[in-house]
């Protein structure tokens, strides 16, 4: 074991190093030279050791279990297999932080994201050697990005289809979540679209319920969309949940939508990425590269909530969604809406999946596949910062962007607040009750949302803008009155 300690490593007591057994020593190199040399995927965990272990011992056990090893050294090791060992290369004892380098050649070739996660947040989350283990950040070298698809149809493509460039994509989730018939569902879509909205999504549990047959829902949504487009003169989009019990059913739903006559660009495929699985996400990306792949993260809170000691962060989930090829993923409301989350966590995740280069919690991630110092790579960084469309006709140079999708407790009165927290307009917002609870109904709710966005673009306070826009005034009166009636945090 090498012990040329650097950075926080020089504060590690020698007693910790001496406490390691020969098995554990094979999974640590505190003097690892240049971990960003392209051979390793890097990870930072928050770790608290289990009973009887110190943090370095527990870290080595995690590195072993998440790469080549088990709880004892085995006689079947080979010199090559030892080269595949994950290595603890840095510690921050005061903050219980552990940096581990994973030889990325460990992982199944040709873009198998679930295989990576099986290693790094698989069995290790159940080890008794740890009482807290949370993956906080991840770093992919360009050599590894070469193996993965990344998004194909992006927010830029959606903007081009809708001809919307100066604001967020304004969407809704149909409410009530369940219980509407196929016809009733399509009627609400129509009301939102004719009220001015762009984008409608199935709620994540919607499937082929007996009261809302999937085939009829698809047909009726197509008719409602056609009528709304004719009346408004503007393109519309619907995101269909294609999550299913098996591969064949999922694909049959995709084909049903494609065969219903929808114009290319007017539909997206929503997949419940955690519950359906990464294989479903990557299947859709590869089979339908011309379709927006909408990753809904139902059940993510079991892993990502900040108070959870076991799991992974929103940032990690979002980065893997981009790696897998999702066009967009829900990233949270950053404390503005009803979902748990903070600007530090949710906005960092959003920026990391949007940018060509972005700072995470611990790593600065570059999504380029060519050397960072290459003139064309530097040019891409500058163009991205200037909000130009990049990687359109030179996609070999890097991985395309993944769009943040924002839902959960937002309404027209909170749009500007969220844009300010987000520090930009590159996202899709899908307000549910924020539109459908409007006193005058869904169409007025959609119009209020549009008016709120207009006020933002014109830099006019929404209360001032509402003096000449009745739907927005009604929304402000309703939602601000409801806010005042909410119980205080201390009650």
C-alpha positions as CSV (number, residue, x, y, z in Angstrom):
1,X,0.0,0.0,0.0
2,X,1.4,3.4,-1.0
3,X,1.0,6.2,1.6
4,X,2.5,9.3,0.1
5,X,-0.3,11.4,1.5
6,X,-1.5,14.6,-0.1
7,X,-4.2,17.1,0.6
8,X,-6.5,15.9,3.4
9,X,-4.6,12.6,3.4
10,X,-1.7,14.0,5.4
11,X,-4.0,14.3,8.3
12,X,-4.7,10.6,8.5
13,X,-3.2,9.1,11.6
14,X,-0.7,6.4,11.0
15,X,-2.7,4.2,13.4
16,X,-5.5,4.1,10.8
17,X,-3.1,2.9,8.1
18,X,-1.5,0.3,10.4
19,X,-5.0,-1.0,11.4
20,X,-5.6,-2.4,7.9
21,X,-5.3,-6.1,7.3
22,X,-3.7,-7.5,4.1
23,X,-7.1,-7.8,2.4
24,X,-8.0,-4.2,3.1
25,X,-4.5,-2.9,2.1
26,X,-5.2,-4.1,-1.5
27,X,-8.0,-1.5,-1.8
28,X,-6.3,1.7,-0.8
29,X,-3.7,3.9,-2.4
30,X,-3.5,7.3,-0.6
31,X,-0.7,8.3,-3.0
32,X,-2.5,7.5,-6.2
33,X,-0.9,9.6,-8.9
34,X,-3.2,11.6,-11.2
35,X,-6.6,9.8,-10.6
36,X,-8.0,11.8,-13.5
37,X,-5.7,10.1,-16.0
38,X,-8.6,8.5,-17.8
39,X,-8.4,5.1,-16.2
40,X,-10.7,5.7,-13.3
41,X,-14.3,6.8,-12.6
42,X,-14.1,8.8,-9.4
43,X,-16.7,8.8,-6.6
44,X,-17.1,10.6,-3.3
45,X,-19.1,9.0,-0.5
46,X,-20.2,10.1,2.9
47,X,-19.4,7.1,5.1
48,X,-19.8,6.3,8.8
49,X,-18.2,3.0,9.7
50,X,-20.1,0.1,11.3
51,X,-19.4,-1.2,14.8
52,X,-15.8,-2.2,15.3
53,X,-14.3,-0.6,12.2
54,X,-12.6,2.8,11.7
55,X,-13.3,4.9,8.6
56,X,-10.3,3.7,6.6
57,X,-11.1,0.0,7.3
58,X,-14.7,0.5,6.3
59,X,-13.8,2.5,3.2
60,X,-11.5,-0.4,2.1
61,X,-14.4,-2.9,2.6
62,X,-16.6,-0.7,0.5
63,X,-14.0,-0.4,-2.3
64,X,-13.6,-4.2,-2.2
65,X,-17.3,-5.0,-2.3
66,X,-17.9,-2.5,-5.0
67,X,-15.2,-3.8,-7.3
68,X,-13.4,-7.2,-7.2
69,X,-13.5,-8.4,-3.6
70,X,-15.5,-9.9,-0.8
71,X,-14.9,-9.9,2.9
72,X,-11.7,-12.1,2.7
73,X,-8.8,-12.3,0.4
74,X,-9.4,-15.3,-2.0
75,X,-6.8,-17.6,-3.5
76,X,-8.3,-17.2,-7.0
77,X,-7.0,-13.6,-7.4
78,X,-4.7,-13.0,-10.4
79,X,-2.3,-10.1,-11.0
80,X,-4.7,-8.8,-13.6
81,X,-7.8,-9.0,-11.3
82,X,-6.0,-7.0,-8.7
83,X,-5.5,-4.2,-11.3
84,X,-9.3,-4.0,-11.3
85,X,-9.5,-3.2,-7.6
86,X,-11.3,0.0,-6.6
87,X,-8.9,2.2,-4.6
88,X,-9.6,4.5,-1.7
89,X,-7.4,7.5,-2.6
90,X,-8.4,10.3,-0.3
91,X,-10.2,10.8,3.0
92,X,-11.6,13.7,5.0
93,X,-11.9,12.2,8.5
94,X,-13.6,15.2,10.0
95,X,-16.4,15.2,7.4
96,X,-16.6,11.4,7.0
97,X,-15.9,11.7,3.3
98,X,-14.2,9.0,1.2
99,X,-12.9,9.3,-2.4
100,X,-12.7,6.0,-4.4
101,X,-11.3,5.5,-7.8
102,X,-12.9,2.7,-9.9
103,X,-11.1,1.3,-12.9
104,X,-13.9,1.9,-15.4
105,X,-12.9,-1.2,-17.4
106,X,-14.8,-3.1,-14.6
107,X,-18.0,-2.2,-16.2
108,X,-20.0,-3.9,-18.9
109,X,-19.1,-2.3,-22.2
110,X,-21.4,-0.4,-24.6
111,X,-23.2,1.8,-22.1
112,X,-24.7,-0.4,-19.4
113,X,-25.6,2.1,-16.7
114,X,-27.3,-0.4,-14.4
115,X,-24.1,-2.4,-14.3
116,X,-22.2,0.5,-12.9
117,X,-24.8,1.2,-10.3
118,X,-24.8,-2.5,-9.3
119,X,-21.2,-2.0,-8.3
120,X,-21.1,1.4,-6.7
121,X,-24.6,1.6,-5.0
122,X,-25.5,-2.1,-5.1
123,X,-24.6,-4.5,-2.3
124,X,-22.5,-1.9,-0.6
125,X,-25.6,-0.1,0.6
126,X,-26.5,-3.2,2.6
127,X,-23.1,-3.9,4.2
128,X,-23.0,-4.2,8.0
129,X,-19.5,-2.6,7.8
130,X,-21.2,0.8,7.3
131,X,-24.0,2.5,9.1
132,X,-24.1,5.4,6.7
133,X,-23.0,5.3,3.0
134,X,-24.2,7.9,0.5
135,X,-22.7,8.5,-2.9
136,X,-22.6,12.3,-3.2
137,X,-20.8,13.0,-6.5
138,X,-19.3,11.1,-9.5
139,X,-16.8,11.9,-12.2
140,X,-16.7,10.3,-15.6
141,X,-13.5,10.6,-17.7
142,X,-13.8,11.3,-21.4
143,X,-12.4,7.8,-22.1
144,X,-15.4,6.4,-20.3
145,X,-18.0,8.7,-21.9
146,X,-16.9,7.3,-25.2
147,X,-18.8,4.0,-24.3
148,X,-22.1,5.6,-23.5
149,X,-24.9,7.0,-25.6
150,X,-26.0,10.2,-23.9
151,X,-29.1,12.0,-25.0
152,X,-30.1,12.1,-28.6
153,X,-33.3,14.2,-28.8
154,X,-32.7,17.2,-26.6
155,X,-34.3,20.4,-25.2
156,X,-32.8,22.2,-28.1
157,X,-34.8,20.0,-30.5
158,X,-37.9,20.5,-28.5
159,X,-37.4,24.3,-28.6
160,X,-37.0,24.2,-32.3
161,X,-40.2,22.1,-32.7
162,X,-42.2,24.5,-30.6
163,X,-40.5,27.6,-31.8
164,X,-40.0,28.6,-28.1
165,X,-36.6,30.1,-27.2
166,X,-36.9,32.9,-24.7
167,X,-38.7,31.1,-21.8
168,X,-39.1,27.7,-20.1
169,X,-41.3,25.1,-21.8
170,X,-44.6,25.5,-20.0
171,X,-46.3,22.3,-19.2
172,X,-48.8,20.5,-16.9
173,X,-49.5,17.1,-15.3
174,X,-53.1,16.1,-15.7
175,X,-55.0,16.1,-12.4
176,X,-56.6,14.3,-10.7
177,X,-53.8,11.9,-10.9
178,X,-56.1,9.0,-11.5
179,X,-59.8,8.5,-12.2
180,X,-60.4,10.4,-15.4
181,X,-61.7,8.4,-18.4
182,X,-59.8,8.5,-21.7
183,X,-62.2,11.2,-23.0
184,X,-62.0,13.3,-19.8
185,X,-58.2,13.1,-19.8
186,X,-58.1,14.3,-23.4
187,X,-60.5,17.1,-22.6
188,X,-58.2,18.5,-19.9
189,X,-55.2,18.3,-22.3
190,X,-57.3,20.3,-24.8
191,X,-58.1,22.9,-22.2
192,X,-54.5,23.4,-21.2
193,X,-53.2,23.6,-24.8
194,X,-55.9,26.1,-25.9
195,X,-55.1,28.1,-22.8
196,X,-51.6,28.6,-24.2
197,X,-49.6,25.7,-22.6
198,X,-47.0,23.8,-24.5
199,X,-46.5,20.4,-22.9
200,X,-48.7,17.8,-21.2
201,X,-47.5,14.7,-19.4
202,X,-49.2,11.6,-18.1
203,X,-48.8,11.3,-14.3
204,X,-46.2,8.7,-13.5
205,X,-48.7,5.9,-12.4
206,X,-50.9,6.2,-15.5
207,X,-50.9,3.0,-17.5
208,X,-53.8,0.9,-18.9
209,X,-56.4,1.2,-16.2
210,X,-59.8,-0.1,-16.9
211,X,-61.5,3.3,-16.6
212,X,-58.9,4.9,-18.9
213,X,-57.9,2.4,-21.6
214,X,-54.4,3.2,-23.0
215,X,-55.3,2.8,-26.6
216,X,-58.3,5.1,-26.3
217,X,-56.3,7.7,-24.3
218,X,-53.7,7.8,-27.1
219,X,-56.4,8.3,-29.9
220,X,-58.3,10.9,-28.0
221,X,-55.1,12.9,-27.0
222,X,-54.2,12.9,-30.7
223,X,-57.6,14.3,-31.6
224,X,-57.5,16.9,-28.8
225,X,-54.0,17.9,-29.9
226,X,-55.0,18.3,-33.5
227,X,-57.9,20.5,-32.6
228,X,-55.8,22.6,-30.2
229,X,-53.0,23.1,-32.8
230,X,-55.6,24.2,-35.4
231,X,-57.2,26.7,-33.1
232,X,-54.0,28.2,-31.6
233,X,-51.7,27.9,-34.6
234,X,-49.0,26.6,-32.3
235,X,-47.3,23.2,-31.9
236,X,-48.1,21.1,-28.8
237,X,-46.4,18.1,-27.1
238,X,-47.7,15.2,-25.0
239,X,-45.5,12.9,-22.9
240,X,-46.9,9.4,-22.7
241,X,-45.9,7.0,-19.9
242,X,-44.8,3.8,-21.6
243,X,-43.6,2.1,-18.5
244,X,-45.0,-1.5,-18.5
245,X,-44.8,-5.0,-17.0
246,X,-42.5,-6.3,-19.7
247,X,-40.4,-5.3,-22.7
248,X,-43.0,-6.2,-25.3
249,X,-45.8,-4.2,-23.7
250,X,-43.5,-1.2,-23.4
251,X,-42.6,-1.3,-27.0
252,X,-46.2,-2.0,-28.1
253,X,-47.2,1.2,-26.4
254,X,-44.4,3.2,-28.1
255,X,-45.5,1.8,-31.5
256,X,-49.2,2.5,-30.7
257,X,-48.3,6.2,-30.2
258,X,-46.1,6.3,-33.3
259,X,-48.8,4.7,-35.4
260,X,-51.5,7.0,-34.1
261,X,-50.4,9.7,-36.6
262,X,-48.6,12.0,-34.2
263,X,-46.2,14.4,-35.9
264,X,-42.5,13.8,-35.1
265,X,-41.6,16.0,-32.2
266,X,-45.2,16.2,-30.8
267,X,-44.8,13.3,-28.4
268,X,-42.3,12.1,-25.8
269,X,-41.9,8.7,-24.1
270,X,-42.0,8.9,-20.3
271,X,-40.4,6.1,-18.4
272,X,-40.4,5.6,-14.6
273,X,-36.7,5.2,-14.6
274,X,-36.0,3.8,-11.1
275,X,-39.0,1.5,-10.8
276,X,-38.9,0.3,-14.4
277,X,-35.2,0.1,-14.5
278,X,-32.2,1.5,-16.4
279,X,-32.6,-1.2,-19.0
280,X,-35.9,0.3,-19.9
281,X,-34.4,3.8,-20.1
282,X,-31.6,2.7,-22.4
283,X,-33.8,0.5,-24.5
284,X,-36.0,3.6,-25.3
285,X,-32.9,5.7,-26.0
286,X,-31.5,3.2,-28.5
287,X,-34.7,2.1,-30.2
288,X,-36.2,5.7,-30.5
289,X,-33.3,8.2,-30.9
290,X,-35.7,10.7,-32.5
291,X,-38.0,10.9,-29.5
292,X,-37.6,12.9,-26.3
293,X,-37.0,10.3,-23.5
294,X,-38.6,11.7,-20.3
295,X,-37.2,10.1,-17.2
296,X,-39.5,10.3,-14.2
297,X,-37.7,9.5,-11.0
298,X,-40.5,8.0,-8.9
299,X,-39.1,6.5,-5.6
300,X,-35.9,8.5,-5.8
301,X,-36.5,10.0,-2.4
302,X,-35.7,6.6,-0.8
303,X,-32.1,7.2,-2.0
304,X,-31.7,11.0,-2.5
305,X,-33.4,12.8,0.4
306,X,-30.7,14.7,2.3
307,X,-31.6,13.2,5.6
308,X,-31.2,9.7,4.3
309,X,-27.9,8.2,5.4
310,X,-27.9,5.5,2.7
311,X,-28.2,6.0,-1.0
312,X,-27.1,8.6,-3.5
313,X,-27.7,12.3,-4.3
314,X,-29.9,14.0,-6.8
315,X,-26.8,15.0,-8.6
316,X,-25.6,11.4,-9.0
317,X,-29.0,10.2,-10.2
318,X,-29.2,13.1,-12.7
319,X,-25.7,12.5,-14.1
320,X,-26.4,8.9,-14.7
321,X,-29.6,9.8,-16.4
322,X,-27.6,11.9,-18.8
323,X,-25.1,9.1,-19.3
324,X,-27.9,6.7,-20.0
325,X,-29.4,8.9,-22.7
326,X,-32.4,10.4,-21.0
327,X,-33.5,13.6,-22.8
328,X,-34.8,15.0,-19.5
329,X,-35.2,14.1,-15.9
330,X,-37.0,15.6,-12.9
331,X,-34.5,17.4,-10.8
332,X,-36.6,18.9,-8.0
333,X,-38.1,22.3,-7.1
334,X,-35.1,23.6,-5.2
335,X,-37.1,24.4,-2.1
336,X,-39.6,26.6,-4.1
337,X,-42.2,23.9,-4.6
338,X,-43.6,21.1,-2.3
339,X,-40.9,18.5,-2.9
340,X,-38.0,18.1,-0.4
341,X,-34.8,19.5,-1.8
342,X,-32.5,22.6,-1.6
343,X,-31.1,24.9,-4.3
344,X,-27.6,23.5,-3.5
345,X,-28.8,20.0,-4.4
346,X,-31.4,20.5,-7.1
347,X,-29.9,23.5,-9.0
348,X,-26.4,21.8,-8.9
349,X,-28.0,18.7,-10.5
350,X,-29.8,20.8,-13.1
351,X,-26.7,22.7,-14.1
352,X,-24.6,19.5,-14.3
353,X,-26.9,17.8,-16.8
354,X,-27.3,21.0,-18.9
355,X,-23.8,22.2,-19.2
356,X,-20.9,21.1,-21.3
357,X,-18.7,21.7,-18.2
358,X,-20.2,22.1,-14.8
359,X,-19.2,22.1,-11.1
360,X,-20.7,19.5,-8.9
361,X,-20.4,19.0,-5.2
362,X,-16.8,17.8,-5.4
363,X,-15.9,17.4,-9.1
364,X,-16.0,19.6,-12.2
365,X,-17.5,17.4,-14.9
366,X,-16.6,17.9,-18.5
367,X,-18.9,16.1,-20.9
368,X,-16.6,16.2,-23.8
369,X,-15.2,13.2,-25.6
370,X,-12.2,15.0,-27.0
371,X,-9.3,16.5,-25.0
372,X,-10.4,19.4,-22.8
373,X,-7.5,21.5,-24.1
374,X,-8.4,20.9,-27.8
375,X,-9.3,24.2,-29.5
376,X,-12.7,22.8,-30.5
377,X,-13.5,21.7,-27.0
378,X,-12.6,25.2,-25.6
379,X,-14.8,26.7,-28.3
380,X,-17.7,24.5,-27.3
381,X,-17.3,25.6,-23.6
382,X,-17.5,29.3,-24.6
383,X,-20.5,28.7,-27.0
384,X,-22.3,26.8,-24.2
385,X,-21.7,29.6,-21.7
386,X,-23.1,32.0,-24.3
387,X,-26.2,29.8,-24.6
388,X,-25.6,28.8,-28.2
389,X,-26.7,25.4,-29.5
390,X,-23.8,23.0,-29.4
391,X,-23.1,19.5,-30.5
392,X,-25.7,19.8,-33.2
393,X,-23.5,18.8,-36.2
394,X,-20.5,17.6,-34.3
395,X,-21.9,15.2,-31.8
396,X,-18.8,13.1,-31.6
397,X,-17.1,15.9,-29.6
398,X,-19.2,15.4,-26.5
399,X,-22.4,14.2,-24.8
400,X,-25.5,16.2,-25.4
401,X,-27.5,18.0,-22.7
402,X,-30.2,16.5,-20.6
403,X,-33.1,18.8,-19.7
404,X,-34.2,19.5,-16.1
405,X,-37.9,18.9,-15.6
406,X,-39.5,20.7,-12.7
407,X,-42.7,19.7,-11.0
408,X,-44.2,19.5,-7.5
409,X,-46.1,22.4,-5.9
410,X,-45.4,25.2,-8.4
411,X,-48.0,27.6,-9.6
412,X,-47.9,30.8,-11.7
413,X,-47.0,33.0,-8.7
414,X,-43.8,31.0,-8.2
415,X,-42.5,30.9,-11.7
416,X,-40.2,33.9,-11.5
417,X,-39.0,32.8,-8.1
418,X,-38.0,29.4,-9.5
419,X,-36.3,30.9,-12.6
420,X,-34.3,33.2,-10.3
421,X,-33.2,30.2,-8.1
422,X,-32.5,28.1,-11.2
423,X,-30.5,31.0,-12.7
424,X,-31.9,30.3,-16.2
425,X,-34.9,29.3,-18.3
426,X,-33.6,26.0,-19.8
427,X,-36.1,23.7,-18.2
428,X,-39.6,22.2,-18.6
429,X,-42.0,23.0,-15.8
430,X,-45.0,20.8,-15.4
431,X,-47.5,22.4,-13.0
432,X,-50.4,20.2,-11.9
433,X,-52.7,21.8,-9.4
434,X,-50.9,25.1,-10.2
435,X,-53.0,25.1,-13.3
436,X,-56.0,22.9,-12.6
437,X,-56.9,24.5,-9.3
438,X,-57.4,27.9,-10.9
439,X,-60.8,29.2,-9.9
440,X,-61.9,29.4,-13.5
441,X,-60.4,26.0,-14.5
442,X,-57.6,24.5,-16.5
443,X,-57.8,26.8,-19.5
444,X,-57.6,29.9,-17.3
445,X,-54.8,28.3,-15.3
446,X,-52.8,27.7,-18.4
447,X,-53.4,31.3,-19.5
448,X,-52.3,32.6,-16.1
449,X,-49.1,30.6,-16.4
450,X,-48.4,32.2,-19.8
451,X,-49.2,35.6,-18.4
452,X,-46.8,35.1,-15.5
453,X,-44.1,34.1,-18.0
454,X,-44.8,37.2,-20.1
455,X,-44.4,39.4,-17.0
456,X,-41.1,37.7,-16.3
457,X,-39.9,38.3,-19.9
458,X,-41.0,42.0,-19.8
459,X,-39.5,42.4,-16.3
460,X,-42.8,43.5,-14.8
461,X,-43.9,42.4,-11.4
462,X,-46.7,39.9,-11.7
463,X,-49.0,42.0,-9.4
464,X,-48.6,44.9,-11.7
465,X,-49.1,42.8,-14.8
466,X,-52.2,41.2,-13.2
467,X,-54.0,44.6,-13.3
468,X,-54.6,44.1,-17.0
469,X,-54.6,40.3,-17.1
470,X,-57.6,38.8,-15.3
471,X,-56.5,35.1,-15.3
472,X,-53.2,36.0,-13.6
473,X,-55.0,38.2,-11.1
474,X,-57.4,35.3,-10.2
475,X,-54.4,32.9,-9.9
476,X,-52.6,35.4,-7.6
477,X,-55.7,35.9,-5.4
478,X,-56.3,32.2,-5.1
479,X,-52.7,30.9,-4.5
480,X,-51.6,33.7,-2.3
481,X,-54.7,33.4,-0.2
482,X,-54.1,29.6,0.0
483,X,-50.5,30.2,1.0
484,X,-51.6,32.4,3.9
485,X,-53.9,29.6,5.2
486,X,-51.1,27.0,5.2
487,X,-50.1,25.8,8.7
488,X,-46.9,27.3,10.0
489,X,-43.7,25.2,10.1
490,X,-43.8,25.4,13.9
491,X,-47.4,24.2,14.3
